[in-house]
Amino acid sequence: MSWFNVSLMDKKREIVLFSSTAIALYGYDQGMMSLINTNQDYLSTMGIAEEDPLVGIIVSVYYLGCAVGAVLASLLADKTGRKPSIFVCLTVTSLGNLLMFITGLGFSTGCMPLFIIGRIIMGLGVGGIDSVIPVYSSELNEDGGRGKALAQEFQSNIFGLNMAFAINLFLTITLGKMNQWAWRTPIIAMQIYPILLLSFIYRLPETPRWFVYHERDNDAKEALNDIYGEDEGQSKFEELKSAQEEESSQIINYSDMLRPSGKSFHPTVVTIMGQVNQALTGYGAVSVYGPQIFELLGFGVRNAEYLTLGNYIFYFFMMTFAWLLIDRVGRRILMVGGALGISVCFAILTLLGGLAMNCEQLGIPNLAVSIPGSIVLYIATATFGIGWLSQPWLIPTEIYPSTARAQGTAISVVIWGLANFAVTLLTPIGFNNLNYWLFLVFAVTNAFAAWWTWAYSPETGGRSFEENQTFFEDAKEHSTWRVSRVNNGEFRHMPKGEKDDGEDGERAPLLGNGS
């Protein structure tokens, strides 16, 4: 046995570590661009000013790439497997990142088009990763632990955000905003993620569920034996074969999902609105334009940057509560409560932002406004992490059968990409024209997100696909989508009593409890 085949941890932990590191790519880009946008050498290389709307366009085109990449990756994942799709996405991500890094390095013409092309290509890769990784992870976790597993992976997303911003801030302080390496180094440092993942992916199994659904029974047995050992692997294989037979008639395509008369249109609307509402919370903008928000609250540039880093670190640690709570109290309660909490925070920030901009006229010390404003923003960030970061990515994996999970997650990423494209494009324009009134806009959009989720988004936690499917069947039978009127309101909360995990169909765990 070669040194490379020596396992330092069991297969279950390897999968969690791999998935978590892949999800961190998304967070890294957000933290990376937040200070690059204010680097004077970068702006000079692009030929734009800091207040130019093109700043937002350069940031936001990445999300268009994500939207396209999600669809392409889902098709590839269904045809060739989850692992090959992830491999291609990582390679594309690396290529796009390299194009961004070399922009203007020894030449001065065509810099902005090349950088934009690099961001779009990188978006293709990251969008694909965000589409396939939740499917890969959910197919290797039991019903009762799906939420915790994905929330833990998304905590690593915040680690990526922190890593990028910390590197950015350190280089900005030591080299200054006029130095090209203060913005190029954080870009090329991102290569550590695809390189590590590409060097590690060969150790991981393809999902046995994918093998079974493609009639590759021997490969499925080999993968299950790799995870469980031969005795338990055989019983898991029989469970998967039983599930495959039950779902063989549930082939779903994009037409079924997107046509109002399609049999999966209702689950698709729930998926779409989950991502739209996540974008409406405004936290894509907070992640990318954090320093500018603290400046609106009255802080100087450098203090705003320090506070942004502190906010991201607080965000990371508070995400622990997300994976502790998501499978205990459910997705729906956290989302509704989170949106309401963020709405209240942004309403308060509107008032404090107005006071911060008029401190001199009102005779109010700056710190009397900016310190409470910072505390409120920290609370809002933590509330978003607990209530909204992972839930919209999780729900599609719980309401579609295995034959449609990749497509459902792809639709989720497409909407996420388009919604965040709009938010990150319009946010700098909002800062320049609305100032602190932008906070009020987010207060209203969060209130809408809370209302829609409470009215129309069912609680999917603690239930199998078959159980969640009864919600949509009953909704169709009674011609209503309101959660309170379907199945006597049963889907307003988690199921009561203990669940009998690991029986049949979608309830069969593929990674057990990790014990």
Phi, psi and omega in degrees: 000131181283165180299326184290342181265000178286125184268126178269349179207165181286168186298325181297315181289327176299319180294316179298316180297316180298311181298320180296317180295322178295318180294332180297338178303317181299314180294325181300317182298320180298314179291329182293314187281342185299320179262336174301324181299340182252003179283125186292326178292320177299312180298321177294319178298321178282343181075035182226164176263163184297329181269001183293134176302340178296336176301314179291326180295316180299320178292315191282335181298335175305320182289331174295319175300319178300318182298314180291317181299326180297316181293312182298318181293323180293320177297317179294321181296322179287326185276315187250347182119160181292317183297310179301323179295317178297319179300312180297317181298319179296320179295316179296319178302314180299318180297313179299320178297319179297321178297321177296319183295318185278353180304123178074009181272090181095001176212161186233354180260144177070023185292311182297313178302320180294319180295318179296318177299317178300318180292322178295315180296317177297323177297322176304315181291312183292322177298321177296318178298315180295337178279318189271323184300315178300325177293312180303315181293314184293329179286353179242022178222152181282164182303319185283351183236009182298314183298314180299315181299313183289324178296322177295320178296322180285342171295326176291335172302318179287330173299316177299319177300313180296316181301313182296315183291323179296315177299315180301312183293317179301314182289326177295320180290316186280325184256335180094161183283355178262000184264131183294330182285346175290337176251335180284322183298314177300329179293307184290335178296337179296340180299340181300328181291301180297325180295313179297317183292320179295328180281347186251340191297332183298337183282342190268153178276152163289155181291127178304328179298320178295317179301314182297317182288349175248019174057037175250068188298321180296319177294322179296317179297318180296318179294318179294321177295326179296325182275316190251335194099163190295317185295305181290327180301323180294318179294322177296322180298317180296323177296318180293321178297320178297318179296321181297320179294321180292324186264359184300335179268002184255039177291126183234135177242179183299327179298319178296331183276325191258342177279134178305332179269359181291152184290344179242024181293318181299310176301327180292321177296319177299318178297312182298313184291333175299316180285322177299314181293326176297318178296324181291343175295338177089004188277349167295320178291319180297321181293320184275325186244033182307309181302321180296327180292317178293329175294323177299332180276002172109005181270153172289170186302308185292318177297324177297322179291319177298316181294327177296316178298317178299321178296319180292321178294316177300318177305313182299312183289325180289340176297342176302322180293334179297310182282345173282331187258332194299325179266359178260312182256345176103166181284317189296313181297318179296322181290314180295310179297322180296313181296319178296317180297317179294322178300314178297318180299316181291328175296317177295320179295330176298314179296312183292325176296320177296318177294321181297324181281348182234027183300316184297314181296326183270352180071031182256131176300141182304315184294335179294340179254315188291325179293310175300323178299319179295318179299316180297319179294322176298316180297316180298320180296314178297320180297320177297315181300318181286321189264335191225347187294311186260336188301314180296338177277334184280317188303317180301330180285352183251350184241359174245148174290168181304327182291348183230007184295319181296317179294319180297317178292326178297316177300320179301315181290323178301311180295320176302315181296313181293319181294317179286333171302312180295315183294313182287336175286320186273337183301309179298328176293320178296319177300317184287336186246327183258339184054232186289345177294343175299328177299322180294323176302314180291330176297318181290316182294327176291323177297320177297316180301319179296315181297312184297317181297317180296322185281322195234350183261116182284157173281116183257352184289145177074010181236152175280171175303316182299320180291318178295330181293333179296332177298312183289327178293316180291324178298319178292319181297322183260006176055044175212145177253356182291127186300323183292342183255000181255132179051039179058032177076014183301330185268017172281345185212174176296152177297144181272147180088170182283144178266142179268080186292154169079032180267279184217179178053224183286353181280350184286119176287143177256348177235005179065203182265003182078012181266000000 
